[in-house]
Amino acid sequence: MLKIFKQYRPNQIARYVKSYFRGRLFIMGIGAFEFDCGRLLPAKSHNLKALNTLTEVNKEIQLLAVEAY
């Protein structure tokens, strides 16, 4: 199943990735991503905007893990 996010909200995307653990998502204006083991994976096309998004969302996922303790 492919989840489509119409707006880029890192915290919302991080919660989705953390809860479903494995799958695919698409962010309007940025592109498609896959995630596995609760982390976004690098896209096949290495554009700077997508890599910055990947880094930011993965940091939000780490913050969610820290808040759980």
Secondary structure as GFF3:
##gff-version 3
##sequence-region A 1 69
A	DSSP	beta_strand	2	5	.	.	.	ID=ss1
A	DSSP	alpha_helix	10	20	.	.	.	ID=ss2
A	DSSP	beta_strand	23	27	.	.	.	ID=ss3
A	DSSP	beta_strand	31	36	.	.	.	ID=ss4
A	DSSP	beta_strand	39	40	.	.	.	ID=ss5
A	DSSP	alpha_helix	48	68	.	.	.	ID=ss6
###
